[in-house]
Amino acid sequence: MTEISNLITKSVADNFIPRILKEFIELTNSKQMDKETFINLVRVKYSYENQILQYFNKCEKTKITSIEATVDKFGIELCAFIIFNISLMEKLNSNSMRDCFIQMFEKGIFTAVASYYIAKQANLRSPWKAYLAGLYSNISYFFLYMYYTDDLEHIMSIEMNSISRMNYEWEKFGMTHSDISWLILGKTGIPEDIRGPVKNHHLKRSQVSCDNENIKEICASVYLGSMLTTVFYENFSLAIEFKNEIQEHLNIEVTELDNLISTILYEFKIKLNLLDVYDFTIPGYFSIIEIFQDKLSTVENELEKISSELNKEKKQRLKFQKVLESYNKKLVGIAIKDPLTGIYNRRYLTERLNDEFIKAKKYNSSFVVITGDIDHFKNINDTYGHGYGDEVLVKIVELMQSTIRKADLLARVGGEEFVILCNQSNDYDGILIAEKVRKTIEKTTFTYDRNTIVPVTMSFGVANFSKNISSVQELLELSDNRLYLAKKNGRNRVVYSDSTNEALM
């Protein structure tokens, strides 16, 4: 670690970070960057005007002849992105390991674009900083090529995922490529709100040690951008995990997420096209497209066969689709719903409890399980018949559903036993919900044959997830034990502790 730190002097770092990048950051942070300043920077000081015009004209039907018109049409930010991309491409083209680096460069562009649009979706003040952090997150590999060529060739020659690669880097260098990139950027004076996200681009927001909330938010955007890069380039099976994390971070619907991913892919292709790169890979993306195309081809062949046999292609396809949808809905209902009351059954509850348990362990969150049982239900069945007992069950469910929160899940797990799963709740929330349900049922009049009033009440046991609980089964047993205490001590009450004194009624 000390060896690499000593090697990265300012003069070495300047070989990898263009001066225009540092100056652009300084001028923008000091709010001195305007159209005139940018044009002077591009035209006079660093002579990028012709390159910018050339790249933009590749994608425009009408030829743009001046940098002023380009800035007016595309804005300073996008023009700056092109300069940053060009500077990296120039470094790549001067490298004898270009073929090894080309996908690394491609990944850098993808991470930059993804980080930028995720930061924009999150309404961050400076999404361009997320772009830069994503773009330069792997700049360390140019340094390793210069000073540790054999080790870098080994890293590039074997197939590794991101975790394996970082483990190898840590064993070999005492630090990962993220740390090396962070050191290089620091030697050239790049500020921490760009360096920090570079160093932490493989860490979740909750894992980042930083008191500056703005930097933590940029770190989160670059982490998600890097994760999406991993999904498309290394492991498409992480797509579900990425979807859950980004939806939780941005609080967006599935359709919004689809639009965001489409925008990222489109803008990524444009950025590479502007750099004369057309043969990009995105292996995960194209492999999944290939799978869907194969399946689509199979389906189309089957449809053509049906069409030729029945000579009613359109009508049959529509009919088949409607019937299939109908059966699917029925099958789903049979699999996860209680046939009498229409609420979820024990099987589905178990799946949801396992999901909540894993999430609570992972994110240090909480949830509550409330177990409820109808008091003296056997007497109701024996006295008034099972038909009336079923009516009581249905009415109880209606009362409970109208009382609990929309986000809570209600399931029937036995004859007269129910479980309420309250996610994102604590002990106090669970007690309030259980007591509210108990009072609602207590105040409701149940009658048999319009004249006979049937007393119906329920007892409840409340258990809150904590770090001490090792399994879903243990949590359910805790809730059941407290339900037993409620029954034992007079029924029609809520017990929320193993002490019989702590109950509500």
C-alpha positions in Angstrom: 0.0 0.0 0.0 2.8 2.4 0.9 4.7 1.5 -2.3 1.7 2.5 -4.5 1.1 5.7 -2.4 4.7 6.7 -2.9 4.5 6.1 -6.6 1.5 8.3 -7.1 3.1 11.7 -7.1 1.4 14.8 -8.6 3.5 14.5 -11.8 2.4 10.8 -12.2 -1.2 11.6 -11.5 -1.2 14.4 -14.1 -0.5 11.8 -16.8 -4.0 10.3 -16.2 -6.1 13.3 -15.3 -6.5 16.1 -18.0 -5.9 19.6 -16.8 -9.2 20.8 -18.4 -11.1 18.4 -16.1 -9.6 20.1 -13.0 -10.2 23.6 -14.3 -13.8 22.8 -15.3 -14.5 21.5 -11.8 -12.9 24.6 -10.1 -14.8 27.0 -12.3 -18.1 25.2 -11.9 -17.8 24.9 -8.1 -16.9 28.6 -7.8 -19.9 29.4 -10.0 -17.7 31.1 -12.6 -18.6 28.7 -15.4 -20.8 30.4 -18.1 -21.1 30.1 -21.8 -18.3 32.6 -22.6 -15.9 31.0 -20.0 -16.6 27.5 -21.3 -16.0 28.5 -24.9 -12.8 30.3 -24.0 -11.7 27.1 -22.2 -12.5 24.9 -25.1 -11.4 27.1 -28.0 -8.5 29.1 -26.7 -6.9 27.3 -23.8 -7.2 23.6 -24.7 -8.2 23.6 -28.4 -11.1 21.0 -28.2 -13.4 23.0 -30.5 -12.9 21.0 -33.7 -13.2 17.7 -31.9 -16.4 18.7 -30.2 -17.9 19.9 -33.5 -16.8 16.7 -35.3 -18.3 14.4 -32.7 -21.7 16.2 -32.6 -22.0 16.5 -36.4 -21.8 12.7 -36.6 -25.3 12.5 -35.1 -26.8 15.6 -36.7 -28.3 16.0 -40.2 -27.5 19.7 -40.3 -23.9 20.6 -39.9 -23.0 22.7 -36.8 -20.2 25.1 -37.6 -19.5 26.9 -34.4 -18.9 26.0 -30.7 -21.4 28.7 -29.8 -24.2 27.0 -31.7 -23.2 23.7 -30.2 -23.3 25.0 -26.6 -26.7 26.7 -27.4 -28.1 23.4 -28.7 -26.7 20.9 -26.3 -25.6 22.9 -23.3 -22.3 23.2 -21.4 -22.8 20.0 -19.4 -23.1 17.7 -22.4 -20.3 19.4 -24.2 -18.1 18.9 -21.1 -19.0 15.2 -20.9 -17.8 14.8 -24.5 -14.5 16.4 -23.7 -14.0 14.2 -20.6 -14.8 11.1 -22.8 -12.4 12.3 -25.5 -9.6 12.7 -23.1 -10.0 9.2 -21.8 -10.2 7.8 -25.3 -7.0 9.6 -26.2 -5.3 7.9 -23.3 -6.7 4.6 -24.4 -5.6 5.0 -28.0 -2.0 5.7 -26.9 -2.0 2.4 -25.0 -0.6 -0.8 -26.4 -3.1 -2.7 -24.3 -6.0 -1.0 -26.1 -7.8 -4.3 -26.8 -7.8 -5.1 -23.1 -8.8 -1.7 -22.0 -11.6 -1.1 -24.6 -14.3 -2.8 -22.5 -13.0 -1.1 -19.3 -13.4 2.2 -21.1 -16.9 1.1 -22.3 -17.8 0.2 -18.7 -16.6 3.6 -17.5 -18.9 5.4 -20.0 -21.8 3.1 -19.0 -21.2 3.8 -15.3 -20.9 7.5 -15.9 -24.1 7.7 -17.9 -26.0 5.5 -15.4 -24.7 7.5 -12.4 -25.6 10.8 -14.0 -29.2 9.9 -14.8 -29.8 8.2 -11.5 -28.5 11.4 -9.8 -30.8 13.4 -11.9 -33.8 11.2 -11.0 -32.8 11.7 -7.3 -32.8 15.5 -7.9 -29.2 16.0 -6.8 -27.8 19.5 -7.1 -24.8 18.5 -9.3 -25.5 15.3 -11.2 -22.5 16.0 -13.4 -20.3 15.1 -10.4 -21.8 11.6 -10.4 -21.0 11.4 -14.2 -17.3 12.3 -13.5 -17.0 9.9 -10.6 -18.4 7.1 -12.7 -16.2 7.9 -15.6 -13.0 8.0 -13.6 -13.8 5.2 -11.1 -11.4 2.8 -13.0 -8.6 5.3 -13.9 -6.3 3.3 -11.6 -6.0 0.6 -14.4 -4.0 3.0 -16.5 -1.7 3.5 -13.6 -1.3 -0.2 -13.0 -0.5 -0.7 -16.7 2.4 1.7 -16.3 3.9 0.3 -13.1 2.4 -3.2 -12.6 2.0 -4.4 -16.1 2.3 -8.1 -15.4 -0.3 -8.0 -12.6 -2.7 -6.0 -14.7 -2.3 -8.4 -17.6 -3.2 -11.2 -15.1 -6.3 -9.3 -14.0 -7.4 -8.7 -17.6 -6.6 -12.2 -18.9 -8.7 -14.2 -16.4 -12.5 -14.0 -16.1 -13.4 -12.4 -12.8 -16.4 -10.7 -11.4 -16.0 -7.4 -9.5 -15.8 -9.1 -6.1 -13.1 -11.5 -7.2 -11.2 -8.8 -8.9 -11.2 -6.6 -5.8 -10.1 -9.5 -3.6 -7.2 -10.1 -5.9 -6.2 -6.4 -5.9 -6.4 -6.3 -2.1 -4.2 -9.3 -1.7 -1.7 -8.1 -4.3 -1.6 -4.3 -3.6 -3.0 -3.9 -0.2 -5.8 -1.8 -1.7 -8.4 -2.0 -4.5 -8.6 -0.1 -7.8 -11.1 2.2 -6.1 -8.5 3.3 -3.5 -5.9 3.8 -6.2 -8.2 5.9 -8.4 -9.0 8.0 -5.2 -5.3 8.6 -4.6 -4.6 9.6 -8.2 -7.5 12.1 -8.2 -6.4 13.5 -4.9 -2.9 14.2 -6.2 -4.3 16.4 -8.9 -6.6 18.3 -6.5 -9.9 16.8 -7.6 -12.4 17.7 -4.7 -13.8 15.1 -2.3 -17.3 15.3 -3.7 -16.0 13.5 -6.8 -13.1 11.6 -5.2 -15.4 10.2 -2.4 -17.9 8.5 -4.8 -14.9 7.1 -6.8 -13.5 5.5 -3.7 -17.0 4.2 -2.6 -18.5 3.2 -5.9 -18.9 -0.4 -4.7 -20.4 0.5 -1.4 -24.0 1.1 -0.4 -25.0 4.5 1.0 -25.3 3.0 4.5 -21.7 1.7 4.3 -20.1 5.0 3.4 -18.4 6.8 6.3 -19.0 10.5 5.5 -20.8 13.3 7.4 -21.5 15.2 4.2 -25.0 14.3 3.0 -24.4 15.6 -0.5 -21.4 13.4 -1.0 -23.3 10.4 0.4 -26.1 11.0 -2.1 -23.6 11.2 -5.0 -21.9 8.0 -3.7 -25.3 6.3 -3.7 -25.9 7.3 -7.3 -22.5 6.1 -8.4 -22.9 2.9 -6.5 -26.2 2.2 -8.2 -24.6 3.2 -11.6 -21.8 0.8 -10.9 -24.2 -1.9 -9.9 -26.2 -1.5 -13.1 -22.9 -1.9 -15.0 -22.2 -5.1 -13.2 -25.7 -6.3 -14.1 -25.3 -5.7 -17.8 -21.6 -6.7 -18.1 -21.1 -9.5 -15.6 -24.1 -10.9 -13.8 -27.6 -10.4 -15.1 -29.0 -12.4 -12.1 -28.3 -9.3 -9.9 -31.1 -7.5 -11.8 -33.7 -8.2 -9.2 -31.4 -7.0 -6.4 -30.6 -3.8 -8.4 -34.3 -3.2 -9.0 -35.1 -3.5 -5.3 -32.3 -1.2 -4.3 -32.9 1.5 -6.8 -36.7 1.5 -6.2 -36.0 1.8 -2.5 -33.5 4.6 -3.0 -35.5 6.6 -5.6 -39.0 5.6 -4.5 -40.1 5.1 -8.1 -42.7 2.8 -9.8 -41.7 0.0 -12.1 -42.7 2.0 -15.2 -40.5 4.9 -14.1 -37.6 2.5 -13.6 -38.1 1.0 -17.1 -38.0 4.5 -18.6 -34.9 5.3 -16.6 -33.0 2.2 -17.8 -34.1 2.9 -21.4 -32.8 6.4 -21.2 -29.5 5.2 -19.8 -29.0 2.6 -22.5 -30.0 5.1 -25.2 -27.6 7.8 -24.0 -24.8 5.3 -23.5 -25.0 4.2 -27.1 -25.0 7.9 -28.2 -21.9 8.7 -26.1 -20.0 5.7 -27.6 -21.2 6.6 -31.2 -19.9 10.1 -30.7 -16.5 8.5 -30.0 -16.6 6.4 -33.1 -17.3 3.3 -31.0 -20.1 1.2 -32.5 -19.1 -2.3 -31.7 -19.8 -2.3 -28.0 -20.7 -5.4 -26.0 -23.0 -5.0 -23.0 -22.9 -8.8 -22.7 -25.6 -9.2 -20.0 -28.0 -7.0 -21.9 -27.5 -8.7 -25.3 -27.6 -12.2 -23.8 -31.0 -11.5 -22.2 -32.2 -10.0 -25.5 -31.0 -13.1 -27.3 -32.8 -15.4 -24.8 -36.1 -13.4 -25.3 -35.6 -13.5 -29.1 -35.2 -17.2 -29.1 -38.3 -17.6 -27.0 -40.2 -15.2 -29.2 -39.2 -17.1 -32.3 -40.5 -20.4 -30.7 -43.8 -18.7 -29.8 -44.2 -17.3 -33.2 -43.6 -20.7 -34.9 -46.3 -22.2 -32.6 -48.7 -19.4 -33.4 -48.2 -19.9 -37.2 -48.8 -23.6 -36.8 -52.1 -23.0 -34.9 -53.0 -20.3 -37.5 -52.5 -22.7 -40.4 -54.5 -25.5 -38.7 -57.5 -23.4 -37.6 -57.4 -20.6 -40.1 -58.4 -18.2 -37.4 -55.1 -16.8 -36.3 -56.2 -13.5 -34.8 -59.4 -14.7 -33.1 -57.7 -17.8 -31.7 -54.7 -15.9 -30.4 -57.0 -13.4 -28.6 -59.2 -16.2 -27.2 -56.1 -18.2 -26.0 -54.7 -15.1 -24.3 -57.9 -14.4 -22.5 -58.4 -18.0 -21.4 -54.8 -18.2 -20.2 -55.0 -15.0 -18.2 -58.2 -16.2 -16.6 -56.7 -19.5 -15.6 -53.5 -17.8 -14.4 -55.6 -15.6 -12.1 -57.6 -18.6 -10.8 -54.4 -20.6 -10.2 -52.8 -17.7 -8.3 -55.9 -17.3 -6.2 -56.0 -21.0 -5.4 -52.3 -21.1 -4.5 -52.2 -18.1 -2.1 -55.8 -17.3 -1.1 -58.1 -18.8 1.6 -61.2 -20.0 -0.4 -63.8 -19.0 2.3 -62.6 -15.5 3.3 -60.6 -14.5 0.2 -57.6 -13.4 2.3 -54.1 -14.8 2.0 -53.3 -18.4 3.3 -50.5 -19.7 5.5 -48.4 -20.6 2.5 -48.3 -17.1 1.1 -47.9 -15.6 4.6 -44.8 -17.8 5.2 -43.2 -16.5 2.0 -43.9 -12.9 3.0 -42.6 -13.4 6.5 -39.4 -14.9 5.2 -38.9 -11.9 2.8 -39.6 -9.4 5.7 -37.2 -11.3 8.0 -34.3 -11.2 5.5 -35.0 -7.5 4.7 -35.1 -6.6 8.4 -31.8 -8.4 9.1 -30.1 -6.8 6.1 -31.3 -3.3 6.5 -31.7 -3.2 10.3 -35.5 -2.4 9.9 -38.4 -3.9 11.9 -41.8 -5.5 11.4 -44.5 -6.9 13.7 -46.5 -10.1 13.7 -50.0 -10.1 15.4 -51.6 -13.5 16.0 -55.4 -13.4 16.6 -57.9 -16.0 17.5 -61.7 -15.8 17.8 -62.8 -16.4 21.4 -65.0 -19.5 22.1 -65.4 -20.1 18.4 -66.1 -23.8 19.0 -69.1 -22.9 21.1 -70.4 -20.7 18.2 -70.1 -23.7 15.8 -71.6 -26.2 18.2 -74.5 -23.8 19.2 -75.4 -22.2 15.8 -73.9 -24.6 13.3 -70.9 -24.5 11.0 -72.7 -22.5 8.4 -73.2 -19.6 10.8 -69.6 -20.1 12.0 -68.5 -19.5 8.4 -70.6 -16.3 8.3 -68.8 -15.1 11.5 -65.4 -15.8 9.9 -66.3 -13.8 6.8 -67.6 -10.9 8.8 -64.5 -10.9 11.1 -62.3 -10.7 8.1 -64.3 -7.8 6.7 -63.9 -5.9 10.0 -60.2 -6.6 10.3 -59.5 -5.5 6.7 -61.4 -2.3 7.2 -59.4 -1.6 10.4 -55.8 -2.5 9.6 -53.5 -0.3 7.3 -53.5 -0.8 3.6 -49.8 -1.9 3.7 -50.5 -4.6 6.3 -51.1 -8.2 5.3 -53.9 -10.3 6.7 -53.8 -14.1 6.5 -55.9 -17.0 7.8 -53.6 -19.7 9.2 -56.2 -22.0 10.9 -59.9 -22.5 11.5 -60.4 -19.3 13.6 -56.8 -18.1 13.7 -55.4 -15.2 11.8 -52.0 -13.4 11.4 -51.5 -9.7 10.6 -48.1 -8.8 9.2 -47.2 -5.2 9.8 -44.1 -4.2 7.8 -42.0 -1.1 8.8 -43.6 -1.2 12.3 -42.5 -1.3 15.9 -43.9 -2.7 19.1 -46.1 0.4 19.7 -47.5 0.3 16.2 -48.4 -3.4 16.6 -50.1 -2.8 19.9 -52.2 0.0 18.5 -53.3 -2.0 15.5 -54.2 -5.0 17.5 -56.1 -3.0 20.0 -58.0 -1.1 17.3 -59.0 -4.4 15.7 -60.1 -5.9 19.1 -62.3 -2.9 19.9 -63.9 -2.9 16.5 -64.9 -6.5 16.8 -66.0 -6.1 20.4 -68.3 -3.2 19.4 -69.8 -5.0 16.5 -73.2 -6.8 16.9 -73.4 -10.4 15.6 -76.9 -11.8 15.3 -78.3 -15.3 14.5 -81.7 -15.4 12.8 -82.0 -11.6 13.3 -83.1 -12.0 16.9 -80.3 -13.8 18.8 -77.3 -11.7 19.7 -74.1 -13.8 19.6 -71.2 -12.4 21.6 -68.0 -12.5 19.4 -64.6 -11.2 20.6 -61.0 -11.9 19.7 -57.7 -12.2 21.6 -54.3 -11.2 20.2 -50.6 -11.7 20.8 -48.1 -9.1 19.5 -44.4 -9.8 18.7 -41.9 -7.4 17.2 -38.9 -8.5 15.2 -35.6 -7.9 17.0 -31.9 -8.9 16.4 -32.3 -11.5 19.1 -34.8 -13.5 17.1 -33.1 -16.0 14.9 -35.9 -17.3 12.7 -39.4 -16.6 11.4 -40.6 -19.7 13.3 -39.2 -18.2 16.6 -41.1 -14.9 16.0 -44.4 -16.8 15.3 -43.9 -18.9 18.4 -43.4 -15.7 20.4 -46.6 -14.2 19.0 -48.5 -17.5 19.6 -47.3 -17.7 23.2 -48.6 -14.2 23.9 -51.9 -15.1 22.3 -52.0 -18.1 24.7 -51.5 -15.7 27.6 -54.4 -13.5 26.3 -56.6 -16.6 26.2 -55.4 -17.8 29.6 -56.0 -14.5 31.3 -59.6 -13.8 30.3 -59.7 -13.5 26.5 -60.8 -10.4 24.5 -57.4 -8.7 25.1 -54.1 -7.9 23.6 -50.9 -9.2 25.1 -47.6 -7.7 24.0 -45.2 -9.1 26.5 -44.3 -12.4 28.1 -45.5 -10.8 31.4 -49.2 -11.4 32.0 -49.5 -8.0 33.5 -48.7 -6.2 30.2 -52.0 -6.5 28.3 -54.7 -4.2 26.9 -58.4 -4.8 27.0 
